[in-house]
Amino acid sequence: MALTEQQRMFAEARMQGLSIKDSAIAAGCPAKSASQAGSRLEKHPNVLAHLARLKNIESETVPGSGKDNPPPGVDLGGQFFEDPKELLRHAMNDRRLDPKTRIQAAVALLPFEHQKLGESGKKQQQDRAAEDVVSGRFKPAAPPSQQLKLVK
């Protein structure tokens, strides 16, 4: 499943150094059940993965901080993409992501790969119409074969 807003806020509050209960309150949990909700959020796989990503980013940007090992089963997404289309294509084909995220990546990639039928310009429409005429009944005759050229 995708990371929810509450899970993201909890992870960011934990990265700031707040306690579990205070992080849960900052994420929007009620104060009465904040410690229970915080304990539950602390163990959630999405929160663990987001914390690992945040720690990885922090260790790369802050020079004095040590690099922590990520928890087992957490992929930090070590690939870096220069082209957004490559990133979207990778996200669309990544089976570890939830289907909703994969579909959103595919929808975002569609305009780059396929154009709508009505979005071509006048010149492109004229060229397409000319190709249709040439391929039909008025198609030019094939050039003579090599044997007839040698006869002359």
BANU-152120 format. One record per atom (N, C-alpha, C): residue number from 1; x, y, z. Coordinates in Angstrom, 1 decimal, padded with zeros to 4 digits. Layout:
+-----+--------+--------+--------+
! seq !   east !  north !     up !
+-----+--------+--------+--------+
! NUM !      X !      Y !      Z !
...
+-----+--------+--------+--------+
***
This chain:
+-----+--------+--------+--------+
! seq !   east !  north !     up !
+-----+--------+--------+--------+
!   1 !  000.8 ! -001.2 !  000.0 !
!   1 !  000.0 !  000.0 !  000.0 !
!   1 !  000.9 !  001.2 !  000.0 !
!   2 !  000.3 !  002.3 ! -000.4 !
!   2 !  001.1 !  003.6 ! -000.5 !
!   2 !  001.1 !  004.2 !  000.9 !
!   3 !  002.1 !  005.0 !  001.1 !
!   3 !  002.3 !  005.8 !  002.3 !
!   3 !  001.2 !  006.8 !  002.5 !
!   4 !  000.5 !  006.8 !  003.6 !
!   4 ! -000.6 !  007.7 !  003.8 !
!   4 !  000.0 !  009.0 !  004.4 !
!   5 ! -000.8 !  010.0 !  004.4 !
!   5 ! -000.4 !  011.3 !  004.9 !
!   5 !  000.0 !  011.2 !  006.4 !
!   6 ! -000.8 !  010.5 !  007.2 !
!   6 ! -000.5 !  010.3 !  008.6 !
!   6 !  000.8 !  009.6 !  008.8 !
!   7 !  001.0 !  008.6 !  008.1 !
!   7 !  002.3 !  007.8 !  008.2 !
!   7 !  003.5 !  008.7 !  007.8 !
!   8 !  003.3 !  009.5 !  006.8 !
!   8 !  004.4 !  010.4 !  006.4 !
!   8 !  004.7 !  011.4 !  007.5 !
!   9 !  003.7 !  012.0 !  008.0 !
!   9 !  003.8 !  013.0 !  009.1 !
!   9 !  004.5 !  012.4 !  010.3 !
!  10 !  004.1 !  011.2 !  010.7 !
!  10 !  004.6 !  010.5 !  011.8 !
!  10 !  006.1 !  010.2 !  011.6 !
!  11 !  006.5 !  009.7 !  010.4 !
!  11 !  007.9 !  009.5 !  010.1 !
!  11 !  008.7 !  010.7 !  010.2 !
!  12 !  008.2 !  011.8 !  009.6 !
!  12 !  009.0 !  013.1 !  009.6 !
!  12 !  009.1 !  013.6 !  011.1 !
!  13 !  008.1 !  013.4 !  011.9 !
!  13 !  008.2 !  013.9 !  013.3 !
!  13 !  009.2 !  013.0 !  014.0 !
!  14 !  009.2 !  011.7 !  013.8 !
!  14 !  010.3 !  010.9 !  014.4 !
!  14 !  011.7 !  011.3 !  014.0 !
!  15 !  011.8 !  011.7 !  012.7 !
!  15 !  013.1 !  012.1 !  012.2 !
!  15 !  013.6 !  013.4 !  012.9 !
!  16 !  012.6 !  014.2 !  013.4 !
!  16 !  013.0 !  015.5 !  014.1 !
!  16 !  013.3 !  015.2 !  015.5 !
!  17 !  013.2 !  014.0 !  016.0 !
!  17 !  013.6 !  013.6 !  017.3 !
!  17 !  012.5 !  013.6 !  018.4 !
!  18 !  011.2 !  013.7 !  017.9 !
!  18 !  010.1 !  013.6 !  018.9 !
!  18 !  009.9 !  012.2 !  019.4 !
!  19 !  009.3 !  012.0 !  020.5 !
!  19 !  009.0 !  010.7 !  021.0 !
!  19 !  007.9 !  010.1 !  020.2 !
!  20 !  007.6 !  008.8 !  020.5 !
!  20 !  006.6 !  008.1 !  019.7 !
!  20 !  005.2 !  008.7 !  019.9 !
!  21 !  004.9 !  009.1 !  021.2 !
!  21 !  003.6 !  009.6 !  021.5 !
!  21 !  003.5 !  011.0 !  020.9 !
!  22 !  004.5 !  011.9 !  021.0 !
!  22 !  004.5 !  013.2 !  020.4 !
!  22 !  004.4 !  013.2 !  018.9 !
!  23 !  005.1 !  012.2 !  018.3 !
!  23 !  005.0 !  012.0 !  016.8 !
!  23 !  003.6 !  011.7 !  016.4 !
!  24 !  003.0 !  010.8 !  017.2 !
!  24 !  001.6 !  010.4 !  016.8 !
!  24 !  000.7 !  011.6 !  016.9 !
!  25 !  000.8 !  012.4 !  018.0 !
!  25 !  000.0 !  013.6 !  018.1 !
!  25 !  000.2 !  014.5 !  017.0 !
!  26 !  001.5 !  014.7 !  016.6 !
!  26 !  001.8 !  015.6 !  015.5 !
!  26 !  001.3 !  015.1 !  014.2 !
!  27 !  001.1 !  013.7 !  014.1 !
!  27 !  000.5 !  013.1 !  012.9 !
!  27 ! -001.0 !  013.2 !  012.8 !
!  28 ! -001.6 !  013.7 !  013.9 !
!  28 ! -003.0 !  013.9 !  013.9 !
!  28 ! -003.8 !  012.8 !  014.7 !
!  29 ! -003.1 !  012.0 !  015.5 !
!  29 ! -003.8 !  011.0 !  016.3 !
!  29 ! -004.4 !  011.7 !  017.5 !
!  30 ! -005.5 !  011.2 !  018.1 !
!  30 ! -006.0 !  011.8 !  019.3 !
!  30 ! -005.1 !  011.5 !  020.5 !
!  31 ! -005.0 !  012.5 !  021.4 !
!  31 ! -004.1 !  012.4 !  022.5 !
!  31 ! -004.3 !  011.2 !  023.4 !
!  32 ! -005.6 !  010.8 !  023.6 !
!  32 ! -005.9 !  009.7 !  024.5 !
!  32 ! -005.3 !  008.4 !  024.0 !
!  33 ! -005.3 !  008.2 !  022.7 !
!  33 ! -004.7 !  006.9 !  022.1 !
!  33 ! -003.5 !  007.1 !  021.3 !
!  34 ! -002.7 !  008.2 !  021.6 !
!  34 ! -001.5 !  008.5 !  020.8 !
!  34 ! -000.4 !  007.5 !  021.0 !
!  35 ! -000.2 !  007.0 !  022.2 !
!  35 !  000.9 !  006.1 !  022.5 !
!  35 !  000.6 !  004.7 !  021.8 !
!  36 ! -000.7 !  004.3 !  021.8 !
!  36 ! -001.0 !  003.0 !  021.1 !
!  36 ! -000.8 !  003.2 !  019.6 !
!  37 ! -001.4 !  004.3 !  019.1 !
!  37 ! -001.3 !  004.6 !  017.6 !
!  37 !  000.2 !  004.7 !  017.2 !
!  38 !  001.0 !  005.4 !  018.1 !
!  38 !  002.4 !  005.6 !  017.8 !
!  38 !  003.1 !  004.3 !  017.7 !
!  39 !  002.8 !  003.4 !  018.6 !
!  39 !  003.5 !  002.0 !  018.6 !
!  39 !  003.1 !  001.3 !  017.4 !
!  40 !  001.8 !  001.4 !  017.0 !
!  40 !  001.4 !  000.7 !  015.8 !
!  40 !  002.1 !  001.3 !  014.5 !
!  41 !  002.1 !  002.6 !  014.5 !
!  41 !  002.8 !  003.3 !  013.3 !
!  41 !  004.3 !  003.0 !  013.3 !
!  42 !  004.9 !  002.9 !  014.4 !
!  42 !  006.3 !  002.7 !  014.5 !
!  42 !  006.7 !  001.3 !  013.8 !
!  43 !  005.8 !  000.4 !  013.9 !
!  43 !  006.1 ! -001.0 !  013.3 !
!  43 !  005.6 ! -001.1 !  011.9 !
!  44 !  004.9 ! -000.2 !  011.4 !
!  44 !  004.3 ! -000.3 !  010.0 !
!  44 !  005.4 ! -000.3 !  009.0 !
!  45 !  005.3 ! -001.2 !  008.0 !
!  45 !  006.4 ! -001.3 !  006.9 !
!  45 !  006.5 ! -000.1 !  006.1 !
!  46 !  005.5 !  000.6 !  005.8 !
!  46 !  005.6 !  001.9 !  005.0 !
!  46 !  006.3 !  002.9 !  005.8 !
!  47 !  006.1 !  003.0 !  007.1 !
!  47 !  006.7 !  004.0 !  007.9 !
!  47 !  008.2 !  003.6 !  008.1 !
!  48 !  008.5 !  002.4 !  008.2 !
!  48 !  009.9 !  001.9 !  008.3 !
!  48 !  010.7 !  002.3 !  007.0 !
!  49 !  010.0 !  002.0 !  005.9 !
!  49 !  010.7 !  002.3 !  004.6 !
!  49 !  010.9 !  003.8 !  004.4 !
!  50 !  009.9 !  004.6 !  004.8 !
!  50 !  010.0 !  006.1 !  004.7 !
!  50 !  011.1 !  006.6 !  005.6 !
!  51 !  011.2 !  006.1 !  006.8 !
!  51 !  012.2 !  006.5 !  007.8 !
!  51 !  013.6 !  006.1 !  007.2 !
!  52 !  013.7 !  004.9 !  006.6 !
!  52 !  015.0 !  004.5 !  006.0 !
!  52 !  015.4 !  005.5 !  004.9 !
!  53 !  014.4 !  005.9 !  004.0 !
!  53 !  014.7 !  006.8 !  002.9 !
!  53 !  015.1 !  008.2 !  003.5 !
!  54 !  014.4 !  008.6 !  004.5 !
!  54 !  014.8 !  009.9 !  005.1 !
!  54 !  016.2 !  009.9 !  005.8 !
!  55 !  016.5 !  008.8 !  006.4 !
!  55 !  017.8 !  008.6 !  007.0 !
!  55 !  018.9 !  008.6 !  006.0 !
!  56 !  018.6 !  007.9 !  004.9 !
!  56 !  019.5 !  007.8 !  003.8 !
!  56 !  019.8 !  009.2 !  003.2 !
!  57 !  018.7 !  010.0 !  003.0 !
!  57 !  018.9 !  011.3 !  002.4 !
!  57 !  019.7 !  012.2 !  003.4 !
!  58 !  019.4 !  012.1 !  004.7 !
!  58 !  020.1 !  012.9 !  005.7 !
!  58 !  021.5 !  012.5 !  005.8 !
!  59 !  021.9 !  011.2 !  005.7 !
!  59 !  023.3 !  010.8 !  005.7 !
!  59 !  024.0 !  011.3 !  004.5 !
!  60 !  023.4 !  011.5 !  003.4 !
!  60 !  024.0 !  012.0 !  002.2 !
!  60 !  024.2 !  013.5 !  002.2 !
!  61 !  023.3 !  014.2 !  002.9 !
!  61 !  023.4 !  015.7 !  002.8 !
!  61 !  024.1 !  016.2 !  004.0 !
!  62 !  024.0 !  015.6 !  005.2 !
!  62 !  024.7 !  016.1 !  006.4 !
!  62 !  026.1 !  015.4 !  006.5 !
!  63 !  027.2 !  016.1 !  006.4 !
!  63 !  028.5 !  015.5 !  006.3 !
!  63 !  028.9 !  014.7 !  007.5 !
!  64 !  028.6 !  015.1 !  008.8 !
!  64 !  029.1 !  014.4 !  009.9 !
!  64 !  028.3 !  013.2 !  010.4 !
!  65 !  027.1 !  013.0 !  009.8 !
!  65 !  026.2 !  011.9 !  010.2 !
!  65 !  026.7 !  010.5 !  009.6 !
!  66 !  026.5 !  009.5 !  010.4 !
!  66 !  026.9 !  008.2 !  010.0 !
!  66 !  025.7 !  007.6 !  009.2 !
!  67 !  026.1 !  006.7 !  008.3 !
!  67 !  025.1 !  006.0 !  007.5 !
!  67 !  024.5 !  004.8 !  008.2 !
!  68 !  023.2 !  004.8 !  008.5 !
!  68 !  022.6 !  003.6 !  009.1 !
!  68 !  022.3 !  002.5 !  008.1 !
!  69 !  022.3 !  001.3 !  008.5 !
!  69 !  021.9 !  000.2 !  007.6 !
!  69 !  020.4 !  000.2 !  007.6 !
!  70 !  019.8 !  000.1 !  006.4 !
!  70 !  018.3 !  000.0 !  006.4 !
!  70 !  017.8 ! -001.3 !  007.0 !
!  71 !  016.6 ! -001.3 !  007.5 !
!  71 !  016.0 ! -002.5 !  008.0 !
!  71 !  015.9 ! -003.6 !  006.9 !
!  72 !  015.9 ! -004.9 !  007.2 !
!  72 !  015.8 ! -005.9 !  006.2 !
!  72 !  014.5 ! -005.8 !  005.4 !
!  73 !  014.6 ! -005.9 !  004.1 !
!  73 !  013.4 ! -005.9 !  003.3 !
!  73 !  013.0 ! -004.5 !  002.8 !
!  74 !  013.8 ! -003.5 !  003.1 !
!  74 !  013.5 ! -002.1 !  002.7 !
!  74 !  014.4 ! -001.8 !  001.5 !
!  75 !  013.8 ! -001.4 !  000.4 !
!  75 !  014.6 ! -001.0 ! -000.8 !
!  75 !  014.6 !  000.5 ! -000.8 !
!  76 !  015.8 !  001.1 ! -000.9 !
!  76 !  016.0 !  002.5 ! -000.8 !
!  76 !  015.8 !  003.1 ! -002.2 !
!  77 !  015.6 !  002.3 ! -003.2 !
!  77 !  015.5 !  002.9 ! -004.6 !
!  77 !  016.8 !  003.5 ! -005.0 !
!  78 !  017.9 !  002.6 ! -005.1 !
!  78 !  019.2 !  003.1 ! -005.4 !
!  78 !  019.4 !  003.7 ! -006.8 !
!  79 !  018.4 !  003.5 ! -007.7 !
!  79 !  018.6 !  004.0 ! -009.0 !
!  79 !  018.2 !  005.5 ! -009.0 !
!  80 !  019.0 !  006.2 ! -009.9 !
!  80 !  018.7 !  007.6 ! -010.1 !
!  80 !  018.4 !  007.8 ! -011.5 !
!  81 !  017.3 !  008.6 ! -011.8 !
!  81 !  016.9 !  008.7 ! -013.2 !
!  81 !  017.0 !  010.2 ! -013.6 !
!  82 !  017.7 !  010.5 ! -014.7 !
!  82 !  017.8 !  011.8 ! -015.2 !
!  82 !  016.5 !  012.2 ! -016.0 !
!  83 !  015.9 !  011.2 ! -016.7 !
!  83 !  014.8 !  011.5 ! -017.5 !
!  83 !  013.5 !  011.1 ! -016.7 !
!  84 !  012.5 !  012.0 ! -016.6 !
!  84 !  011.3 !  011.6 ! -015.9 !
!  84 !  010.5 !  010.5 ! -016.6 !
!  85 !  010.6 !  010.3 ! -017.9 !
!  85 !  010.0 !  009.2 ! -018.5 !
!  85 !  010.5 !  007.9 ! -018.1 !
!  86 !  011.9 !  007.9 ! -017.9 !
!  86 !  012.5 !  006.6 ! -017.4 !
!  86 !  012.0 !  006.3 ! -016.0 !
!  87 !  011.9 !  007.3 ! -015.2 !
!  87 !  011.4 !  007.0 ! -013.8 !
!  87 !  009.9 !  006.5 ! -013.8 !
!  88 !  009.1 !  007.1 ! -014.7 !
!  88 !  007.7 !  006.7 ! -014.8 !
!  88 !  007.6 !  005.3 ! -015.3 !
!  89 !  008.5 !  005.0 ! -016.3 !
!  89 !  008.4 !  003.6 ! -016.9 !
!  89 !  008.9 !  002.6 ! -015.9 !
!  90 !  009.9 !  002.9 ! -015.1 !
!  90 !  010.4 !  002.0 ! -014.1 !
!  90 !  009.3 !  001.8 ! -013.0 !
!  91 !  008.7 !  002.9 ! -012.6 !
!  91 !  007.6 !  002.8 ! -011.6 !
!  91 !  006.4 !  001.9 ! -012.1 !
!  92 !  006.1 !  002.1 ! -013.4 !
!  92 !  005.0 !  001.4 ! -013.9 !
!  92 !  005.3 ! -000.1 ! -014.0 !
!  93 !  006.5 ! -000.5 ! -014.2 !
!  93 !  006.9 ! -001.9 ! -014.3 !
!  93 !  007.4 ! -002.5 ! -013.0 !
!  94 !  007.5 ! -001.8 ! -012.0 !
!  94 !  008.0 ! -002.3 ! -010.7 !
!  94 !  006.8 ! -003.1 ! -010.0 !
!  95 !  007.0 ! -004.4 ! -009.9 !
!  95 !  005.9 ! -005.2 ! -009.3 !
!  95 !  005.9 ! -005.1 ! -007.8 !
!  96 !  006.9 ! -004.5 ! -007.1 !
!  96 !  006.9 ! -004.3 ! -005.7 !
!  96 !  006.0 ! -003.1 ! -005.3 !
!  97 !  005.7 ! -002.2 ! -006.2 !
!  97 !  004.8 ! -001.1 ! -005.8 !
!  97 !  003.3 ! -001.6 ! -005.9 !
!  98 !  002.5 ! -000.8 ! -005.2 !
!  98 !  001.1 ! -001.2 ! -005.2 !
!  98 !  000.5 ! -000.9 ! -006.5 !
!  99 ! -000.6 ! -001.5 ! -006.9 !
!  99 ! -001.2 ! -001.3 ! -008.2 !
!  99 ! -001.7 !  000.1 ! -008.5 !
! 100 ! -002.2 !  000.8 ! -007.4 !
! 100 ! -002.6 !  002.2 ! -007.6 !
! 100 ! -001.5 !  003.1 ! -008.0 !
! 101 ! -000.3 !  002.9 ! -007.4 !
! 101 !  000.8 !  003.8 ! -007.8 !
! 101 !  001.3 !  003.4 ! -009.2 !
! 102 !  001.3 !  002.1 ! -009.6 !
! 102 !  001.7 !  001.7 ! -010.9 !
! 102 !  000.7 !  002.3 ! -012.0 !
! 103 ! -000.6 !  002.3 ! -011.7 !
! 103 ! -001.5 !  002.8 ! -012.6 !
! 103 ! -001.3 !  004.3 ! -012.8 !
! 104 ! -001.1 !  005.0 ! -011.7 !
! 104 ! -000.8 !  006.5 ! -011.7 !
! 104 !  000.4 !  006.8 ! -012.6 !
! 105 !  001.4 !  006.0 ! -012.5 !
! 105 !  002.6 !  006.2 ! -013.3 !
! 105 !  002.3 !  005.9 ! -014.7 !
! 106 !  001.5 !  004.9 ! -015.0 !
! 106 !  001.2 !  004.6 ! -016.4 !
! 106 !  000.3 !  005.8 ! -017.0 !
! 107 ! -000.6 !  006.3 ! -016.2 !
! 107 ! -001.4 !  007.4 ! -016.7 !
! 107 ! -000.6 !  008.6 ! -017.0 !
! 108 !  000.4 !  008.9 ! -016.1 !
! 108 !  001.3 !  010.1 ! -016.3 !
! 108 !  002.2 !  009.9 ! -017.5 !
! 109 !  002.5 !  008.6 ! -017.8 !
! 109 !  003.4 !  008.4 ! -019.0 !
! 109 !  002.7 !  008.4 ! -020.3 !
! 110 !  001.4 !  008.2 ! -020.3 !
! 110 !  000.6 !  008.1 ! -021.5 !
! 110 !  000.8 !  009.3 ! -022.5 !
! 111 !  000.7 !  010.5 ! -022.1 !
! 111 !  000.9 !  011.6 ! -023.1 !
! 111 !  002.2 !  011.7 ! -023.7 !
! 112 !  003.2 !  011.1 ! -023.1 !
! 112 !  004.6 !  011.1 ! -023.7 !
! 112 !  004.7 !  010.0 ! -024.7 !
! 113 !  003.9 !  008.9 ! -024.6 !
! 113 !  004.1 !  007.8 ! -025.5 !
! 113 !  003.1 !  007.8 ! -026.6 !
! 114 !  001.8 !  008.2 ! -026.4 !
! 114 !  000.8 !  008.2 ! -027.4 !
! 114 !  000.1 !  009.5 ! -027.4 !
! 115 ! -000.2 !  010.0 ! -028.6 !
! 115 ! -000.9 !  011.3 ! -028.7 !
! 115 ! -002.4 !  011.0 ! -029.0 !
! 116 ! -003.2 !  011.9 ! -028.6 !
! 116 ! -004.7 !  011.7 ! -028.8 !
! 116 ! -004.9 !  011.8 ! -030.3 !
! 117 ! -006.0 !  011.2 ! -030.8 !
! 117 ! -006.3 !  011.2 ! -032.2 !
! 117 ! -006.5 !  012.7 ! -032.8 !
! 118 ! -007.1 !  013.5 ! -032.0 !
! 118 ! -007.5 !  014.8 ! -032.5 !
! 118 ! -006.4 !  015.9 ! -032.2 !
! 119 ! -005.2 !  015.5 ! -031.8 !
! 119 ! -004.2 !  016.5 ! -031.4 !
! 119 ! -003.2 !  016.7 ! -032.5 !
! 120 ! -003.3 !  016.2 ! -033.7 !
! 120 ! -002.4 !  016.4 ! -034.7 !
! 120 ! -002.7 !  017.7 ! -035.4 !
! 121 ! -001.6 !  018.3 ! -036.0 !
! 121 ! -001.8 !  019.6 ! -036.7 !
! 121 ! -002.3 !  019.4 ! -038.1 !
! 122 ! -002.5 !  020.6 ! -038.8 !
! 122 ! -003.1 !  020.5 ! -040.2 !
! 122 ! -002.1 !  019.8 ! -041.1 !
! 123 ! -000.9 !  020.1 ! -041.0 !
! 123 !  000.1 !  019.5 ! -041.9 !
! 123 !  000.2 !  018.0 ! -041.7 !
! 124 !  000.1 !  017.6 ! -040.5 !
! 124 !  000.2 !  016.1 ! -040.2 !
! 124 ! -001.1 !  015.5 ! -040.7 !
! 125 ! -002.2 !  016.1 ! -040.6 !
! 125 ! -003.5 !  015.5 ! -041.2 !
! 125 ! -003.4 !  015.5 ! -042.7 !
! 126 ! -002.8 !  016.5 ! -043.3 !
! 126 ! -002.7 !  016.5 ! -044.8 !
! 126 ! -001.7 !  015.4 ! -045.2 !
! 127 ! -000.6 !  015.2 ! -044.5 !
! 127 !  000.3 !  014.1 ! -044.9 !
! 127 ! -000.3 !  012.8 ! -044.7 !
! 128 ! -001.1 !  012.6 ! -043.7 !
! 128 ! -001.8 !  011.3 ! -043.5 !
! 128 ! -002.8 !  011.1 ! -044.6 !
! 129 ! -003.6 !  012.1 ! -045.0 !
! 129 ! -004.5 !  012.0 ! -046.1 !
! 129 ! -003.8 !  011.6 ! -047.4 !
! 130 ! -002.7 !  012.2 ! -047.6 !
! 130 ! -001.9 !  012.0 ! -048.8 !
! 130 ! -001.4 !  010.5 ! -048.8 !
! 131 ! -001.0 !  010.0 ! -047.7 !
! 131 ! -000.6 !  008.6 ! -047.6 !
! 131 ! -001.7 !  007.7 ! -047.9 !
! 132 ! -002.9 !  008.0 ! -047.4 !
! 132 ! -004.1 !  007.2 ! -047.7 !
! 132 ! -004.4 !  007.1 ! -049.2 !
! 133 ! -004.3 !  008.3 ! -049.9 !
! 133 ! -004.6 !  008.3 ! -051.3 !
! 133 ! -003.5 !  007.5 ! -052.1 !
! 134 ! -002.3 !  007.6 ! -051.7 !
! 134 ! -001.2 !  007.0 ! -052.4 !
! 134 ! -001.3 !  005.4 ! -052.2 !
! 135 ! -001.7 !  005.0 ! -051.1 !
! 135 ! -001.8 !  003.6 ! -050.8 !
! 135 ! -003.0 !  002.9 ! -051.4 !
! 136 ! -003.9 !  003.7 ! -052.0 !
! 136 ! -005.2 !  003.1 ! -052.5 !
! 136 ! -005.1 !  002.8 ! -054.0 !
! 137 ! -006.2 !  003.2 ! -054.7 !
! 137 ! -006.3 !  002.9 ! -056.1 !
! 137 ! -005.3 !  003.6 ! -057.0 !
! 138 ! -004.9 !  004.8 ! -056.5 !
! 138 ! -004.0 !  005.6 ! -057.3 !
! 138 ! -002.6 !  005.4 ! -057.0 !
! 139 ! -002.2 !  004.3 ! -056.5 !
! 139 ! -000.8 !  004.0 ! -056.1 !
! 139 !  000.0 !  004.0 ! -057.3 !
! 140 !  001.2 !  004.6 ! -057.3 !
! 140 !  002.1 !  004.6 ! -058.5 !
! 140 !  002.6 !  003.2 ! -058.8 !
! 141 !  002.8 !  003.0 ! -060.1 !
! 141 !  003.3 !  001.7 ! -060.5 !
! 141 !  004.7 !  001.4 ! -060.0 !
! 142 !  005.0 !  000.1 ! -059.9 !
! 142 !  006.3 ! -000.3 ! -059.4 !
! 142 !  007.3 !  000.0 ! -060.5 !
! 143 !  008.6 !  000.3 ! -060.2 !
! 143 !  009.6 !  000.5 ! -061.2 !
! 143 !  009.9 ! -000.8 ! -062.0 !
! 144 !  010.3 ! -000.7 ! -063.2 !
! 144 !  010.6 ! -001.9 ! -063.9 !
! 144 !  011.7 ! -002.7 ! -063.3 !
! 145 !  011.7 ! -004.1 ! -063.5 !
! 145 !  012.7 ! -004.9 ! -062.9 !
! 145 !  014.0 ! -004.7 ! -063.6 !
! 146 !  015.0 ! -005.3 ! -063.0 !
! 146 !  016.4 ! -005.1 ! -063.4 !
! 146 !  016.6 ! -005.8 ! -064.8 !
! 147 !  015.9 ! -006.8 ! -065.1 !
! 147 !  016.1 ! -007.5 ! -066.4 !
! 147 !  015.6 ! -006.6 ! -067.5 !
! 148 !  014.6 ! -005.8 ! -067.4 !
! 148 !  014.1 ! -004.9 ! -068.4 !
! 148 !  015.1 ! -003.8 ! -068.6 !
! 149 !  015.7 ! -003.3 ! -067.6 !
! 149 !  016.7 ! -002.2 ! -067.7 !
! 149 !  017.9 ! -002.7 ! -068.5 !
! 150 !  018.3 ! -003.9 ! -068.4 !
! 150 !  019.5 ! -004.4 ! -069.1 !
! 150 !  019.2 ! -004.6 ! -070.6 !
! 151 !  018.0 ! -004.7 ! -071.0 !
! 151 !  017.6 ! -004.9 ! -072.4 !
! 151 !  017.9 ! -003.7 ! -073.2 !
! 152 !  017.8 ! -002.6 ! -072.7 !
! 152 !  018.0 ! -001.3 ! -073.5 !
! 152 !  019.4 ! -001.3 ! -073.9 !
+-----+--------+--------+--------+
***
